Amino acid sequence: MAIIVNLDVMMAKRKMSLNELSEKVNLSLSNLSILKTGKAKAIRFSTLEAICEALDCQPGELLEFSKD
């Protein structure tokens, strides 16, 4: 079982670069990149909230559950 992070999909839909998102949510490029590639082990709700606000989306649009 896995959690799939669709951050890159939402960024593409909003035509937002990683640099721009990084500035809006006040998170380092390296941390955003780890999240975007699905290598993150956890995410703070405050970070998730900031990303959702910046991308104008819901948490369910960023995170997806998949049975392997």
PDB file of N, CA, C and O in Angstrom, chain B, residues numbered from 101:
ATOM      1  N   MET B 101       0.843  -1.181   0.000  1.00  0.00           N
ATOM      2  CA  MET B 101       0.000   0.000   0.000  1.00  0.00           C
ATOM      3  C   MET B 101       0.887   1.243   0.000  1.00  0.00           C
ATOM      4  O   MET B 101       1.963   1.257   0.598  1.00  0.00           O
ATOM      5  N   ALA B 102       0.421   2.268  -0.672  1.00  0.00           N
ATOM      6  CA  ALA B 102       1.240   3.469  -0.794  1.00  0.00           C
ATOM      7  C   ALA B 102       0.381   4.720  -0.865  1.00  0.00           C
ATOM      8  O   ALA B 102      -0.762   4.696  -1.322  1.00  0.00           O
ATOM      9  N   ILE B 103       0.962   5.801  -0.404  1.00  0.00           N
ATOM     10  CA  ILE B 103       0.358   7.118  -0.558  1.00  0.00           C
ATOM     11  C   ILE B 103       1.084   7.790  -1.723  1.00  0.00           C
ATOM     12  O   ILE B 103       2.310   7.908  -1.717  1.00  0.00           O
ATOM     13  N   ILE B 104       0.328   8.221  -2.706  1.00  0.00           N
ATOM     14  CA  ILE B 104       0.903   8.874  -3.879  1.00  0.00           C
ATOM     15  C   ILE B 104       0.704  10.378  -3.728  1.00  0.00           C
ATOM     16  O   ILE B 104      -0.395  10.842  -3.424  1.00  0.00           O
ATOM     17  N   VAL B 105       1.767  11.125  -3.942  1.00  0.00           N
ATOM     18  CA  VAL B 105       1.721  12.579  -3.844  1.00  0.00           C
ATOM     19  C   VAL B 105       1.603  13.146  -5.253  1.00  0.00           C
ATOM     20  O   VAL B 105       2.470  12.921  -6.098  1.00  0.00           O
ATOM     21  N   ASN B 106       0.530  13.880  -5.498  1.00  0.00           N
ATOM     22  CA  ASN B 106       0.267  14.466  -6.814  1.00  0.00           C
ATOM     23  C   ASN B 106       0.602  15.953  -6.862  1.00  0.00           C
ATOM     24  O   ASN B 106      -0.066  16.726  -7.549  1.00  0.00           O
ATOM     25  N   LEU B 107       1.626  16.341  -6.138  1.00  0.00           N
ATOM     26  CA  LEU B 107       2.015  17.747  -6.088  1.00  0.00           C
ATOM     27  C   LEU B 107       2.418  18.258  -7.472  1.00  0.00           C
ATOM     28  O   LEU B 107       2.051  19.369  -7.853  1.00  0.00           O
ATOM     29  N   ASP B 108       3.161  17.463  -8.215  1.00  0.00           N
ATOM     30  CA  ASP B 108       3.597  17.890  -9.547  1.00  0.00           C
ATOM     31  C   ASP B 108       2.415  18.096 -10.489  1.00  0.00           C
ATOM     32  O   ASP B 108       2.442  18.992 -11.333  1.00  0.00           O
ATOM     33  N   VAL B 109       1.373  17.265 -10.347  1.00  0.00           N
ATOM     34  CA  VAL B 109       0.176  17.403 -11.179  1.00  0.00           C
ATOM     35  C   VAL B 109      -0.537  18.721 -10.872  1.00  0.00           C
ATOM     36  O   VAL B 109      -0.925  19.452 -11.783  1.00  0.00           O
ATOM     37  N   MET B 110      -0.704  19.016  -9.582  1.00  0.00           N
ATOM     38  CA  MET B 110      -1.389  20.257  -9.198  1.00  0.00           C
ATOM     39  C   MET B 110      -0.573  21.484  -9.590  1.00  0.00           C
ATOM     40  O   MET B 110      -1.134  22.501  -9.998  1.00  0.00           O
ATOM     41  N   MET B 111       0.738  21.393  -9.468  1.00  0.00           N
ATOM     42  CA  MET B 111       1.590  22.513  -9.870  1.00  0.00           C
ATOM     43  C   MET B 111       1.457  22.761 -11.378  1.00  0.00           C
ATOM     44  O   MET B 111       1.408  23.910 -11.818  1.00  0.00           O
ATOM     45  N   ALA B 112       1.400  21.700 -12.153  1.00  0.00           N
ATOM     46  CA  ALA B 112       1.247  21.835 -13.606  1.00  0.00           C
ATOM     47  C   ALA B 112      -0.109  22.447 -13.947  1.00  0.00           C
ATOM     48  O   ALA B 112      -0.200  23.310 -14.820  1.00  0.00           O
ATOM     49  N   LYS B 113      -1.161  22.001 -13.261  1.00  0.00           N
ATOM     50  CA  LYS B 113      -2.496  22.552 -13.506  1.00  0.00           C
ATOM     51  C   LYS B 113      -2.553  24.042 -13.200  1.00  0.00           C
ATOM     52  O   LYS B 113      -3.251  24.796 -13.878  1.00  0.00           O
ATOM     53  N   ARG B 114      -1.819  24.461 -12.182  1.00  0.00           N
ATOM     54  CA  ARG B 114      -1.821  25.874 -11.767  1.00  0.00           C
ATOM     55  C   ARG B 114      -0.707  26.664 -12.448  1.00  0.00           C
ATOM     56  O   ARG B 114      -0.567  27.866 -12.225  1.00  0.00           O
ATOM     57  N   LYS B 115       0.089  25.984 -13.284  1.00  0.00           N
ATOM     58  CA  LYS B 115       1.216  26.605 -13.984  1.00  0.00           C
ATOM     59  C   LYS B 115       2.142  27.317 -13.008  1.00  0.00           C
ATOM     60  O   LYS B 115       2.508  28.476 -13.200  1.00  0.00           O
ATOM     61  N   MET B 116       2.513  26.585 -11.950  1.00  0.00           N
ATOM     62  CA  MET B 116       3.364  27.144 -10.912  1.00  0.00           C
ATOM     63  C   MET B 116       4.656  26.332 -10.833  1.00  0.00           C
ATOM     64  O   MET B 116       4.634  25.101 -10.839  1.00  0.00           O
ATOM     65  N   SER B 117       5.765  27.036 -10.759  1.00  0.00           N
ATOM     66  CA  SER B 117       7.061  26.366 -10.658  1.00  0.00           C
ATOM     67  C   SER B 117       7.346  25.996  -9.208  1.00  0.00           C
ATOM     68  O   SER B 117       6.694  26.480  -8.283  1.00  0.00           O
ATOM     69  N   LEU B 118       8.329  25.134  -9.036  1.00  0.00           N
ATOM     70  CA  LEU B 118       8.736  24.730  -7.694  1.00  0.00           C
ATOM     71  C   LEU B 118       9.296  25.930  -6.936  1.00  0.00           C
ATOM     72  O   LEU B 118       9.068  26.074  -5.735  1.00  0.00           O
ATOM     73  N   ASN B 119      10.027  26.786  -7.638  1.00  0.00           N
ATOM     74  CA  ASN B 119      10.577  27.995  -7.007  1.00  0.00           C
ATOM     75  C   ASN B 119       9.470  28.916  -6.509  1.00  0.00           C
ATOM     76  O   ASN B 119       9.544  29.445  -5.400  1.00  0.00           O
ATOM     77  N   GLU B 120       8.454  29.103  -7.326  1.00  0.00           N
ATOM     78  CA  GLU B 120       7.340  29.974  -6.957  1.00  0.00           C
ATOM     79  C   GLU B 120       6.576  29.409  -5.762  1.00  0.00           C
ATOM     80  O   GLU B 120       6.235  30.143  -4.835  1.00  0.00           O
ATOM     81  N   LEU B 121       6.310  28.098  -5.787  1.00  0.00           N
ATOM     82  CA  LEU B 121       5.607  27.465  -4.669  1.00  0.00           C
ATOM     83  C   LEU B 121       6.440  27.556  -3.401  1.00  0.00           C
ATOM     84  O   LEU B 121       5.909  27.807  -2.320  1.00  0.00           O
ATOM     85  N   SER B 122       7.741  27.352  -3.534  1.00  0.00           N
ATOM     86  CA  SER B 122       8.647  27.430  -2.392  1.00  0.00           C
ATOM     87  C   SER B 122       8.560  28.787  -1.705  1.00  0.00           C
ATOM     88  O   SER B 122       8.525  28.871  -0.477  1.00  0.00           O
ATOM     89  N   GLU B 123       8.525  29.843  -2.505  1.00  0.00           N
ATOM     90  CA  GLU B 123       8.417  31.196  -1.954  1.00  0.00           C
ATOM     91  C   GLU B 123       7.065  31.423  -1.282  1.00  0.00           C
ATOM     92  O   GLU B 123       6.995  32.045  -0.221  1.00  0.00           O
ATOM     93  N   LYS B 124       5.995  30.923  -1.893  1.00  0.00           N
ATOM     94  CA  LYS B 124       4.649  31.143  -1.353  1.00  0.00           C
ATOM     95  C   LYS B 124       4.417  30.414  -0.036  1.00  0.00           C
ATOM     96  O   LYS B 124       3.731  30.936   0.843  1.00  0.00           O
ATOM     97  N   VAL B 125       4.979  29.209   0.116  1.00  0.00           N
ATOM     98  CA  VAL B 125       4.723  28.415   1.325  1.00  0.00           C
ATOM     99  C   VAL B 125       5.877  28.491   2.320  1.00  0.00           C
ATOM    100  O   VAL B 125       5.820  27.895   3.396  1.00  0.00           O
ATOM    101  N   ASN B 126       6.931  29.234   1.948  1.00  0.00           N
ATOM    102  CA  ASN B 126       8.083  29.401   2.832  1.00  0.00           C
ATOM    103  C   ASN B 126       8.695  28.057   3.232  1.00  0.00           C
ATOM    104  O   ASN B 126       8.922  27.784   4.411  1.00  0.00           O
ATOM    105  N   LEU B 127       8.952  27.235   2.230  1.00  0.00           N
ATOM    106  CA  LEU B 127       9.547  25.920   2.423  1.00  0.00           C
ATOM    107  C   LEU B 127      10.726  25.811   1.465  1.00  0.00           C
ATOM    108  O   LEU B 127      10.670  26.330   0.350  1.00  0.00           O
ATOM    109  N   SER B 128      11.786  25.144   1.889  1.00  0.00           N
ATOM    110  CA  SER B 128      12.974  25.044   1.043  1.00  0.00           C
ATOM    111  C   SER B 128      12.684  24.225  -0.210  1.00  0.00           C
ATOM    112  O   SER B 128      11.803  23.365  -0.225  1.00  0.00           O
ATOM    113  N   LEU B 129      13.445  24.512  -1.254  1.00  0.00           N
ATOM    114  CA  LEU B 129      13.309  23.768  -2.503  1.00  0.00           C
ATOM    115  C   LEU B 129      13.577  22.281  -2.292  1.00  0.00           C
ATOM    116  O   LEU B 129      12.899  21.433  -2.872  1.00  0.00           O
ATOM    117  N   SER B 130      14.560  21.973  -1.465  1.00  0.00           N
ATOM    118  CA  SER B 130      14.893  20.563  -1.242  1.00  0.00           C
ATOM    119  C   SER B 130      13.754  19.825  -0.540  1.00  0.00           C
ATOM    120  O   SER B 130      13.460  18.681  -0.888  1.00  0.00           O
ATOM    121  N   ASN B 131      13.113  20.452   0.434  1.00  0.00           N
ATOM    122  CA  ASN B 131      11.992  19.805   1.116  1.00  0.00           C
ATOM    123  C   ASN B 131      10.791  19.638   0.189  1.00  0.00           C
ATOM    124  O   ASN B 131      10.119  18.608   0.225  1.00  0.00           O
ATOM    125  N   LEU B 132      10.521  20.636  -0.633  1.00  0.00           N
ATOM    126  CA  LEU B 132       9.425  20.533  -1.596  1.00  0.00           C
ATOM    127  C   LEU B 132       9.721  19.455  -2.634  1.00  0.00           C
ATOM    128  O   LEU B 132       8.825  18.721  -3.050  1.00  0.00           O
ATOM    129  N   SER B 133      10.971  19.365  -3.042  1.00  0.00           N
ATOM    130  CA  SER B 133      11.366  18.360  -4.022  1.00  0.00           C
ATOM    131  C   SER B 133      11.194  16.949  -3.455  1.00  0.00           C
ATOM    132  O   SER B 133      10.737  16.047  -4.158  1.00  0.00           O
ATOM    133  N   ILE B 134      11.553  16.763  -2.205  1.00  0.00           N
ATOM    134  CA  ILE B 134      11.374  15.466  -1.539  1.00  0.00           C
ATOM    135  C   ILE B 134       9.897  15.102  -1.487  1.00  0.00           C
ATOM    136  O   ILE B 134       9.523  13.953  -1.725  1.00  0.00           O
ATOM    137  N   LEU B 135       9.070  16.075  -1.177  1.00  0.00           N
ATOM    138  CA  LEU B 135       7.624  15.844  -1.143  1.00  0.00           C
ATOM    139  C   LEU B 135       7.089  15.539  -2.540  1.00  0.00           C
ATOM    140  O   LEU B 135       6.293  14.617  -2.720  1.00  0.00           O
ATOM    141  N   LYS B 136       7.528  16.310  -3.517  1.00  0.00           N
ATOM    142  CA  LYS B 136       7.053  16.161  -4.896  1.00  0.00           C
ATOM    143  C   LYS B 136       7.399  14.793  -5.476  1.00  0.00           C
ATOM    144  O   LYS B 136       6.609  14.221  -6.228  1.00  0.00           O
ATOM    145  N   THR B 137       8.565  14.269  -5.136  1.00  0.00           N
ATOM    146  CA  THR B 137       8.989  12.973  -5.674  1.00  0.00           C
ATOM    147  C   THR B 137       8.425  11.793  -4.894  1.00  0.00           C
ATOM    148  O   THR B 137       8.650  10.639  -5.262  1.00  0.00           O
ATOM    149  N   GLY B 138       7.696  12.073  -3.824  1.00  0.00           N
ATOM    150  CA  GLY B 138       7.082  11.003  -3.052  1.00  0.00           C
ATOM    151  C   GLY B 138       8.024  10.333  -2.069  1.00  0.00           C
ATOM    152  O   GLY B 138       7.715   9.257  -1.558  1.00  0.00           O
ATOM    153  N   LYS B 139       9.158  10.943  -1.797  1.00  0.00           N
ATOM    154  CA  LYS B 139      10.147  10.354  -0.886  1.00  0.00           C
ATOM    155  C   LYS B 139       9.955  10.791   0.564  1.00  0.00           C
ATOM    156  O   LYS B 139      10.640  10.297   1.459  1.00  0.00           O
ATOM    157  N   ALA B 140       9.027  11.711   0.793  1.00  0.00           N
ATOM    158  CA  ALA B 140       8.782  12.201   2.158  1.00  0.00           C
ATOM    159  C   ALA B 140       8.101  11.119   2.988  1.00  0.00           C
ATOM    160  O   ALA B 140       7.253  10.380   2.486  1.00  0.00           O
ATOM    161  N   LYS B 141       8.469  11.034   4.236  1.00  0.00           N
ATOM    162  CA  LYS B 141       7.865  10.065   5.160  1.00  0.00           C
ATOM    163  C   LYS B 141       6.712  10.671   5.938  1.00  0.00           C
ATOM    164  O   LYS B 141       5.884   9.950   6.495  1.00  0.00           O
ATOM    165  N   ALA B 142       6.657  12.000   5.976  1.00  0.00           N
ATOM    166  CA  ALA B 142       5.604  12.686   6.736  1.00  0.00           C
ATOM    167  C   ALA B 142       5.449  14.103   6.205  1.00  0.00           C
ATOM    168  O   ALA B 142       6.329  14.628   5.523  1.00  0.00           O
ATOM    169  N   ILE B 143       4.323  14.706   6.526  1.00  0.00           N
ATOM    170  CA  ILE B 143       4.087  16.112   6.182  1.00  0.00           C
ATOM    171  C   ILE B 143       3.282  16.741   7.310  1.00  0.00           C
ATOM    172  O   ILE B 143       2.316  16.156   7.800  1.00  0.00           O
ATOM    173  N   ARG B 144       3.680  17.912   7.708  1.00  0.00           N
ATOM    174  CA  ARG B 144       2.947  18.634   8.755  1.00  0.00           C
ATOM    175  C   ARG B 144       1.646  19.168   8.171  1.00  0.00           C
ATOM    176  O   ARG B 144       1.590  19.561   7.006  1.00  0.00           O
ATOM    177  N   PHE B 145       0.614  19.178   8.985  1.00  0.00           N
ATOM    178  CA  PHE B 145      -0.663  19.730   8.534  1.00  0.00           C
ATOM    179  C   PHE B 145      -0.515  21.197   8.153  1.00  0.00           C
ATOM    180  O   PHE B 145      -1.168  21.661   7.218  1.00  0.00           O
ATOM    181  N   SER B 146       0.327  21.925   8.859  1.00  0.00           N
ATOM    182  CA  SER B 146       0.516  23.346   8.528  1.00  0.00           C
ATOM    183  C   SER B 146       1.150  23.497   7.145  1.00  0.00           C
ATOM    184  O   SER B 146       0.821  24.430   6.412  1.00  0.00           O
ATOM    185  N   THR B 147       2.054  22.589   6.785  1.00  0.00           N
ATOM    186  CA  THR B 147       2.659  22.605   5.453  1.00  0.00           C
ATOM    187  C   THR B 147       1.632  22.238   4.400  1.00  0.00           C
ATOM    188  O   THR B 147       1.551  22.881   3.353  1.00  0.00           O
ATOM    189  N   LEU B 148       0.852  21.209   4.672  1.00  0.00           N
ATOM    190  CA  LEU B 148      -0.200  20.789   3.753  1.00  0.00           C
ATOM    191  C   LEU B 148      -1.203  21.914   3.540  1.00  0.00           C
ATOM    192  O   LEU B 148      -1.642  22.160   2.417  1.00  0.00           O
ATOM    193  N   GLU B 149      -1.560  22.591   4.618  1.00  0.00           N
ATOM    194  CA  GLU B 149      -2.492  23.718   4.538  1.00  0.00           C
ATOM    195  C   GLU B 149      -1.926  24.838   3.673  1.00  0.00           C
ATOM    196  O   GLU B 149      -2.640  25.403   2.845  1.00  0.00           O
ATOM    197  N   ALA B 150      -0.653  25.161   3.860  1.00  0.00           N
ATOM    198  CA  ALA B 150      -0.019  26.236   3.089  1.00  0.00           C
ATOM    199  C   ALA B 150       0.046  25.878   1.601  1.00  0.00           C
ATOM    200  O   ALA B 150      -0.178  26.733   0.745  1.00  0.00           O
ATOM    201  N   ILE B 151       0.351  24.623   1.297  1.00  0.00           N
ATOM    202  CA  ILE B 151       0.410  24.182  -0.099  1.00  0.00           C
ATOM    203  C   ILE B 151      -0.978  24.240  -0.726  1.00  0.00           C
ATOM    204  O   ILE B 151      -1.135  24.708  -1.854  1.00  0.00           O
ATOM    205  N   CYS B 152      -1.983  23.768   0.003  1.00  0.00           N
ATOM    206  CA  CYS B 152      -3.358  23.809  -0.505  1.00  0.00           C
ATOM    207  C   CYS B 152      -3.812  25.242  -0.753  1.00  0.00           C
ATOM    208  O   CYS B 152      -4.493  25.521  -1.740  1.00  0.00           O
ATOM    209  N   GLU B 153      -3.438  26.140   0.133  1.00  0.00           N
ATOM    210  CA  GLU B 153      -3.813  27.544  -0.037  1.00  0.00           C
ATOM    211  C   GLU B 153      -3.116  28.138  -1.263  1.00  0.00           C
ATOM    212  O   GLU B 153      -3.739  28.845  -2.056  1.00  0.00           O
ATOM    213  N   ALA B 154      -1.828  27.849  -1.413  1.00  0.00           N
ATOM    214  CA  ALA B 154      -1.063  28.399  -2.535  1.00  0.00           C
ATOM    215  C   ALA B 154      -1.548  27.857  -3.882  1.00  0.00           C
ATOM    216  O   ALA B 154      -1.556  28.575  -4.882  1.00  0.00           O
ATOM    217  N   LEU B 155      -1.951  26.582  -3.899  1.00  0.00           N
ATOM    218  CA  LEU B 155      -2.388  25.949  -5.146  1.00  0.00           C
ATOM    219  C   LEU B 155      -3.905  25.971  -5.323  1.00  0.00           C
ATOM    220  O   LEU B 155      -4.426  25.491  -6.330  1.00  0.00           O
ATOM    221  N   ASP B 156      -4.611  26.531  -4.337  1.00  0.00           N
ATOM    222  CA  ASP B 156      -6.078  26.593  -4.368  1.00  0.00           C
ATOM    223  C   ASP B 156      -6.671  25.208  -4.643  1.00  0.00           C
ATOM    224  O   ASP B 156      -7.387  24.999  -5.622  1.00  0.00           O
ATOM    225  N   CYS B 157      -6.350  24.273  -3.750  1.00  0.00           N
ATOM    226  CA  CYS B 157      -6.832  22.897  -3.921  1.00  0.00           C
ATOM    227  C   CYS B 157      -7.153  22.282  -2.562  1.00  0.00           C
ATOM    228  O   CYS B 157      -6.927  22.900  -1.521  1.00  0.00           O
ATOM    229  N   GLN B 158      -7.676  21.075  -2.584  1.00  0.00           N
ATOM    230  CA  GLN B 158      -8.002  20.320  -1.383  1.00  0.00           C
ATOM    231  C   GLN B 158      -6.906  19.288  -1.125  1.00  0.00           C
ATOM    232  O   GLN B 158      -6.235  18.869  -2.068  1.00  0.00           O
ATOM    233  N   PRO B 159      -6.705  18.864   0.132  1.00  0.00           N
ATOM    234  CA  PRO B 159      -5.684  17.853   0.423  1.00  0.00           C
ATOM    235  C   PRO B 159      -5.861  16.564  -0.398  1.00  0.00           C
ATOM    236  O   PRO B 159      -4.880  15.929  -0.783  1.00  0.00           O
ATOM    237  N   GLY B 160      -7.108  16.191  -0.657  1.00  0.00           N
ATOM    238  CA  GLY B 160      -7.369  14.989  -1.433  1.00  0.00           C
ATOM    239  C   GLY B 160      -6.921  15.077  -2.877  1.00  0.00           C
ATOM    240  O   GLY B 160      -6.782  14.059  -3.554  1.00  0.00           O
ATOM    241  N   GLU B 161      -6.694  16.306  -3.355  1.00  0.00           N
ATOM    242  CA  GLU B 161      -6.181  16.465  -4.711  1.00  0.00           C
ATOM    243  C   GLU B 161      -4.669  16.277  -4.746  1.00  0.00           C
ATOM    244  O   GLU B 161      -4.096  16.020  -5.804  1.00  0.00           O
ATOM    245  N   LEU B 162      -4.029  16.405  -3.598  1.00  0.00           N
ATOM    246  CA  LEU B 162      -2.579  16.244  -3.503  1.00  0.00           C
ATOM    247  C   LEU B 162      -2.162  14.838  -3.096  1.00  0.00           C
ATOM    248  O   LEU B 162      -1.118  14.344  -3.523  1.00  0.00           O
ATOM    249  N   LEU B 163      -2.979  14.201  -2.271  1.00  0.00           N
ATOM    250  CA  LEU B 163      -2.629  12.884  -1.738  1.00  0.00           C
ATOM    251  C   LEU B 163      -3.620  11.837  -2.201  1.00  0.00           C
ATOM    252  O   LEU B 163      -4.824  12.087  -2.254  1.00  0.00           O
ATOM    253  N   GLU B 164      -3.109  10.669  -2.536  1.00  0.00           N
ATOM    254  CA  GLU B 164      -3.949   9.586  -3.058  1.00  0.00           C
ATOM    255  C   GLU B 164      -3.464   8.262  -2.466  1.00  0.00           C
ATOM    256  O   GLU B 164      -2.260   8.033  -2.353  1.00  0.00           O
ATOM    257  N   PHE B 165      -4.383   7.410  -2.096  1.00  0.00           N
ATOM    258  CA  PHE B 165      -4.052   6.082  -1.562  1.00  0.00           C
ATOM    259  C   PHE B 165      -4.149   5.054  -2.684  1.00  0.00           C
ATOM    260  O   PHE B 165      -5.103   5.055  -3.462  1.00  0.00           O
ATOM    261  N   SER B 166      -3.161   4.188  -2.754  1.00  0.00           N
ATOM    262  CA  SER B 166      -3.151   3.155  -3.789  1.00  0.00           C
ATOM    263  C   SER B 166      -2.720   1.824  -3.189  1.00  0.00           C
ATOM    264  O   SER B 166      -1.716   1.747  -2.481  1.00  0.00           O
ATOM    265  N   LYS B 167      -3.487   0.781  -3.477  1.00  0.00           N
ATOM    266  CA  LYS B 167      -3.075  -0.554  -3.085  1.00  0.00           C
ATOM    267  C   LYS B 167      -2.102  -1.070  -4.133  1.00  0.00           C
ATOM    268  O   LYS B 167      -2.390  -1.041  -5.330  1.00  0.00           O
ATOM    269  N   ASP B 168      -0.961  -1.537  -3.681  1.00  0.00           N
ATOM    270  CA  ASP B 168       0.090  -1.986  -4.627  1.00  0.00           C
ATOM    271  C   ASP B 168      -0.317  -3.176  -5.409  1.00  0.00           C
ATOM    272  O   ASP B 168       0.453  -3.664  -6.237  1.00  0.00           O
TER     273      ASP B 168
END
